[in-house]
């Protein structure tokens, strides 16, 4: 059931008997030269679409934009930043809370959104409500360790192949050309440098690290449509199972 496709009386009836809402949260940002800017929006949206035929929980429209300061210099990236994303999601949940929602599942597509979403969850807790954040890409790593990936690498590229052939340009797949700080300070991901096997957290403009925009152990050339389909379907089924357990929570 999609919020945008029902009328207000149907919404009223839904909240008489139900208190849960699913909200996708995405981002429009660089994922390398080979894959579409909307990866972090389209993937959670697709997972929710796969869930919908088996799900009786109200689905709110996916928020397409997120907090992505560190990728903002790549053309096409749209960055709301922490404050605006927090304000937007707070207002969405505040409105739905007013109508009767108490449990919120955020199907998240972008790691930079987590801080704002966690603060929203804290705010909800203070009102005897609850928010949960499902980061689909880390869920995928749990479902199959072979799916572990970085940003714009094989994992996300495979997911996008499963959504649409026009979203990936194989001719533009290339090495990430990640720049290390020194011989011993390695750029391990967009938010960390590795020294003697340990990741030290930091935050830098990604264009200082790579002229391509992707990073990870999973080269984009390893991606297949079949991998993406299996991964998205597995994430959708996990989310459906989680929802049934989440329904049992007493607030």
FIMI-219457 format. One record per residue (C-alpha): x, y, z; residue number from 1; residue in one letter. Coordinates in nm, 2 decimals. Example, Ala and Ser with C-alpha at 12.3 -4.5 7.8 and 13.67 -1.06 7.14 Angstrom:
FIMI-219457
[[1.23, -0.45, 0.78], 1, 'a']
[[1.37, -0.11, 0.71], 2, 's']
This chain:
FIMI-219457
[[0.00, 0.00, 0.00], 1, 'x']
[[0.15, 0.33, -0.12], 2, 'x']
[[0.08, 0.65, 0.08], 3, 'x']
[[0.07, 0.85, -0.24], 4, 'x']
[[-0.19, 0.62, -0.40], 5, 'x']
[[-0.45, 0.62, -0.13], 6, 'x']
[[-0.69, 0.89, -0.01], 7, 'x']
[[-0.71, 1.04, 0.33], 8, 'x']
[[-1.00, 0.82, 0.45], 9, 'x']
[[-0.80, 0.51, 0.35], 10, 'x']
[[-0.50, 0.65, 0.55], 11, 'x']
[[-0.73, 0.71, 0.84], 12, 'x']
[[-0.86, 0.35, 0.83], 13, 'x']
[[-0.50, 0.21, 0.80], 14, 'x']
[[-0.39, 0.40, 1.11], 15, 'x']
[[-0.69, 0.27, 1.31], 16, 'x']
[[-0.55, -0.07, 1.29], 17, 'x']
[[-0.18, -0.03, 1.21], 18, 'x']
[[0.11, 0.18, 1.34], 19, 'x']
[[0.40, 0.10, 1.11], 20, 'x']
[[0.54, 0.28, 0.80], 21, 'x']
[[0.83, 0.20, 0.57], 22, 'x']
[[1.03, 0.50, 0.43], 23, 'x']
[[1.31, 0.47, 0.18], 24, 'x']
[[1.60, 0.71, 0.22], 25, 'x']
[[1.84, 0.76, -0.06], 26, 'x']
[[2.10, 1.00, -0.21], 27, 'x']
[[2.18, 1.14, -0.55], 28, 'x']
[[2.56, 1.12, -0.58], 29, 'x']
[[2.87, 1.00, -0.77], 30, 'x']
[[2.92, 0.62, -0.77], 31, 'x']
[[3.20, 0.62, -1.03], 32, 'x']
[[3.19, 0.70, -1.40], 33, 'x']
[[3.02, 0.38, -1.49], 34, 'x']
[[2.70, 0.38, -1.28], 35, 'x']
[[2.40, 0.62, -1.24], 36, 'x']
[[2.40, 0.90, -0.98], 37, 'x']
[[2.07, 0.77, -0.84], 38, 'x']
[[2.22, 0.44, -0.71], 39, 'x']
[[2.15, 0.51, -0.34], 40, 'x']
[[1.79, 0.61, -0.42], 41, 'x']
[[1.70, 0.35, -0.68], 42, 'x']
[[1.83, 0.04, -0.48], 43, 'x']
[[1.63, 0.09, -0.16], 44, 'x']
[[1.33, 0.19, -0.38], 45, 'x']
[[1.37, -0.14, -0.57], 46, 'x']
[[1.40, -0.35, -0.25], 47, 'x']
[[1.07, -0.19, -0.13], 48, 'x']
[[0.91, -0.26, -0.46], 49, 'x']
[[1.01, -0.63, -0.43], 50, 'x']
[[0.86, -0.63, -0.07], 51, 'x']
[[0.53, -0.47, -0.17], 52, 'x']
[[0.33, -0.77, -0.30], 53, 'x']
[[0.40, -0.96, 0.03], 54, 'x']
[[0.37, -0.66, 0.26], 55, 'x']
[[0.07, -0.51, 0.44], 56, 'x']
[[0.27, -0.21, 0.58], 57, 'x']
[[0.21, 0.14, 0.45], 58, 'x']
[[0.49, 0.26, 0.23], 59, 'x']
[[0.57, 0.63, 0.22], 60, 'x']
[[0.75, 0.78, -0.09], 61, 'x']
[[1.13, 0.73, -0.09], 62, 'x']
[[1.33, 1.05, 0.00], 63, 'x']
[[1.57, 1.08, -0.30], 64, 'x']
[[1.82, 1.31, -0.15], 65, 'x']
[[2.06, 1.26, 0.14], 66, 'x']
[[2.36, 1.39, 0.33], 67, 'x']
[[2.67, 1.36, 0.11], 68, 'x']
[[2.91, 1.64, 0.18], 69, 'x']
[[3.22, 1.44, 0.09], 70, 'x']
[[3.09, 1.37, -0.27], 71, 'x']
[[2.95, 1.71, -0.33], 72, 'x']
[[3.22, 1.82, -0.57], 73, 'x']
[[3.13, 1.56, -0.83], 74, 'x']
[[2.88, 1.71, -1.09], 75, 'x']
[[2.52, 1.60, -1.04], 76, 'x']
[[2.56, 1.52, -0.67], 77, 'x']
[[2.28, 1.68, -0.46], 78, 'x']
[[2.38, 1.73, -0.10], 79, 'x']
[[2.12, 1.82, 0.17], 80, 'x']
[[2.37, 1.79, 0.45], 81, 'x']
[[2.30, 1.66, 0.80], 82, 'x']
[[2.08, 1.95, 0.92], 83, 'x']
[[1.84, 1.96, 0.63], 84, 'x']
[[1.81, 1.58, 0.60], 85, 'x']
[[1.74, 1.56, 0.97], 86, 'x']
[[1.48, 1.83, 0.94], 87, 'x']
[[1.31, 1.67, 0.64], 88, 'x']
[[1.29, 1.32, 0.79], 89, 'x']
[[1.18, 1.47, 1.13], 90, 'x']
[[0.89, 1.65, 0.96], 91, 'x']
[[0.79, 1.34, 0.77], 92, 'x']
[[0.79, 1.12, 1.08], 93, 'x']
[[0.62, 1.40, 1.29], 94, 'x']
[[0.33, 1.41, 1.04], 95, 'x']
[[0.29, 1.04, 1.03], 96, 'x']
[[0.32, 1.01, 1.41], 97, 'x']
[[0.04, 1.27, 1.43], 98, 'x']
[[-0.18, 1.03, 1.22], 99, 'x']
[[-0.09, 0.72, 1.43], 100, 'x']
[[0.24, 0.58, 1.32], 101, 'x']
[[0.47, 0.46, 1.60], 102, 'x']
[[0.71, 0.22, 1.42], 103, 'x']
[[0.92, 0.34, 1.13], 104, 'x']
[[1.15, 0.13, 0.91], 105, 'x']
[[1.40, 0.34, 0.72], 106, 'x']
[[1.52, 0.14, 0.42], 107, 'x']
[[1.85, 0.33, 0.37], 108, 'x']
[[2.07, 0.35, 0.07], 109, 'x']
[[2.35, 0.58, 0.18], 110, 'x']
[[2.59, 0.56, 0.48], 111, 'x']
[[2.61, 0.93, 0.51], 112, 'x']
[[2.25, 0.94, 0.61], 113, 'x']
[[2.29, 0.73, 0.92], 114, 'x']
[[2.38, 1.01, 1.17], 115, 'x']
[[2.07, 1.21, 1.08], 116, 'x']
[[1.85, 0.90, 1.08], 117, 'x']
[[1.98, 0.79, 1.42], 118, 'x']
[[1.90, 1.12, 1.57], 119, 'x']
[[1.54, 1.09, 1.43], 120, 'x']
[[1.52, 0.75, 1.59], 121, 'x']
[[1.63, 0.90, 1.93], 122, 'x']
[[1.36, 1.17, 1.89], 123, 'x']
[[1.10, 0.90, 1.82], 124, 'x']
[[1.21, 0.71, 2.12], 125, 'x']
[[1.14, 1.01, 2.34], 126, 'x']
[[0.78, 1.00, 2.21], 127, 'x']
[[0.74, 0.62, 2.29], 128, 'x']
[[0.78, 0.55, 1.92], 129, 'x']
[[1.06, 0.36, 1.74], 130, 'x']
[[1.27, 0.39, 1.43], 131, 'x']
[[1.49, 0.13, 1.28], 132, 'x']
[[1.75, 0.18, 1.00], 133, 'x']
[[1.81, -0.10, 0.75], 134, 'x']
[[2.13, -0.03, 0.55], 135, 'x']
[[2.08, -0.27, 0.26], 136, 'x']
[[2.44, -0.30, 0.15], 137, 'x']
[[2.57, -0.41, 0.49], 138, 'x']
[[2.27, -0.65, 0.52], 139, 'x']
[[2.39, -0.80, 0.19], 140, 'x']
[[2.73, -0.87, 0.35], 141, 'x']
[[2.56, -1.07, 0.62], 142, 'x']
[[2.34, -1.26, 0.38], 143, 'x']
[[2.65, -1.36, 0.17], 144, 'x']
[[3.01, -1.26, 0.26], 145, 'x']
[[3.10, -1.28, -0.10], 146, 'x']
[[2.89, -0.97, -0.16], 147, 'x']
[[3.11, -0.75, 0.06], 148, 'x']
[[3.18, -0.43, -0.13], 149, 'x']
[[3.27, -0.06, -0.12], 150, 'x']
[[3.12, 0.24, -0.29], 151, 'x']
[[3.02, 0.20, -0.65], 152, 'x']
[[3.20, -0.13, -0.68], 153, 'x']
[[3.08, -0.47, -0.78], 154, 'x']
[[2.81, -0.49, -0.51], 155, 'x']
[[2.63, -0.17, -0.60], 156, 'x']
[[2.69, -0.21, -0.97], 157, 'x']
[[2.53, -0.55, -0.96], 158, 'x']
[[2.23, -0.41, -0.78], 159, 'x']
[[2.19, -0.14, -1.05], 160, 'x']
[[2.23, -0.40, -1.33], 161, 'x']
[[1.93, -0.59, -1.18], 162, 'x']
[[1.73, -0.27, -1.18], 163, 'x']
[[1.80, -0.16, -1.54], 164, 'x']
[[2.06, -0.22, -1.81], 165, 'x']
[[2.06, 0.15, -1.90], 166, 'x']
[[2.19, 0.24, -1.55], 167, 'x']
[[2.54, 0.09, -1.60], 168, 'x']
[[2.79, 0.17, -1.87], 169, 'x']
[[3.03, -0.12, -1.89], 170, 'x']
[[3.26, 0.08, -2.13], 171, 'x']
[[3.33, 0.33, -1.85], 172, 'x']
[[3.44, 0.07, -1.59], 173, 'x']
[[3.79, 0.14, -1.48], 174, 'x']
[[4.02, 0.12, -1.19], 175, 'x']
[[3.94, 0.35, -0.90], 176, 'x']
[[4.29, 0.51, -0.90], 177, 'x']
[[4.27, 0.57, -0.52], 178, 'x']
[[4.54, 0.79, -0.38], 179, 'x']
[[4.71, 0.71, -0.05], 180, 'x']
[[4.84, 0.98, 0.18], 181, 'x']
[[5.18, 0.82, 0.22], 182, 'x']
[[5.34, 0.48, 0.17], 183, 'x']
[[5.22, 0.37, 0.51], 184, 'x']
[[4.89, 0.57, 0.53], 185, 'x']
[[4.65, 0.39, 0.29], 186, 'x']
[[4.31, 0.52, 0.19], 187, 'x']
[[4.09, 0.22, 0.29], 188, 'x']
[[3.75, 0.38, 0.22], 189, 'x']
[[3.61, 0.73, 0.20], 190, 'x']
[[3.60, 0.77, 0.57], 191, 'x']
[[3.92, 0.61, 0.69], 192, 'x']
[[4.29, 0.57, 0.64], 193, 'x']
[[4.47, 0.25, 0.73], 194, 'x']
[[4.79, 0.24, 0.94], 195, 'x']
[[4.94, -0.10, 1.03], 196, 'x']
[[4.62, -0.28, 0.97], 197, 'x']
[[4.39, -0.05, 1.17], 198, 'x']
[[4.14, 0.19, 1.02], 199, 'x']
[[4.16, 0.55, 1.16], 200, 'x']
[[3.85, 0.75, 1.09], 201, 'x']
[[3.86, 1.08, 0.90], 202, 'x']
[[3.66, 1.27, 0.65], 203, 'x']
[[3.79, 1.43, 0.33], 204, 'x']
[[3.67, 1.55, -0.01], 205, 'x']
[[3.65, 1.23, -0.22], 206, 'x']
[[3.79, 1.41, -0.53], 207, 'x']
[[4.12, 1.42, -0.33], 208, 'x']
[[4.12, 1.04, -0.31], 209, 'x']
[[4.01, 0.94, -0.66], 210, 'x']
[[3.94, 1.09, -1.00], 211, 'x']
[[3.68, 0.82, -1.07], 212, 'x']
[[3.45, 0.81, -0.77], 213, 'x']
[[3.43, 0.45, -0.67], 214, 'x']
[[3.63, 0.26, -0.40], 215, 'x']
[[3.64, -0.09, -0.27], 216, 'x']
[[3.78, -0.44, -0.30], 217, 'x']
[[3.49, -0.53, -0.54], 218, 'x']
[[3.59, -0.41, -0.89], 219, 'x']
[[3.28, -0.31, -1.09], 220, 'x']
[[3.38, -0.56, -1.36], 221, 'x']
[[3.29, -0.84, -1.13], 222, 'x']
[[2.92, -0.73, -1.12], 223, 'x']
[[2.65, -0.94, -1.29], 224, 'x']
[[2.28, -0.90, -1.32], 225, 'x']
[[2.22, -1.24, -1.16], 226, 'x']
[[2.42, -1.13, -0.85], 227, 'x']
[[2.22, -0.82, -0.82], 228, 'x']
[[1.88, -1.00, -0.85], 229, 'x']
[[1.97, -1.25, -0.59], 230, 'x']
[[2.10, -0.99, -0.36], 231, 'x']
[[1.80, -0.75, -0.39], 232, 'x']
[[1.56, -1.04, -0.34], 233, 'x']
[[1.75, -1.16, -0.04], 234, 'x']
[[1.74, -0.81, 0.12], 235, 'x']
[[1.37, -0.78, 0.05], 236, 'x']
[[1.29, -1.12, 0.21], 237, 'x']
[[1.50, -1.03, 0.52], 238, 'x']
[[1.32, -0.70, 0.55], 239, 'x']
[[0.98, -0.88, 0.53], 240, 'x']
[[1.08, -1.12, 0.80], 241, 'x']
[[1.21, -0.83, 1.02], 242, 'x']
[[0.88, -0.64, 0.98], 243, 'x']
[[0.68, -0.94, 1.12], 244, 'x']
[[0.91, -0.94, 1.43], 245, 'x']
[[0.90, -0.56, 1.46], 246, 'x']
[[0.52, -0.58, 1.47], 247, 'x']
[[0.54, -0.77, 1.80], 248, 'x']
[[0.73, -0.49, 1.98], 249, 'x']
[[0.52, -0.33, 2.25], 250, 'x']
[[0.58, 0.04, 2.29], 251, 'x']
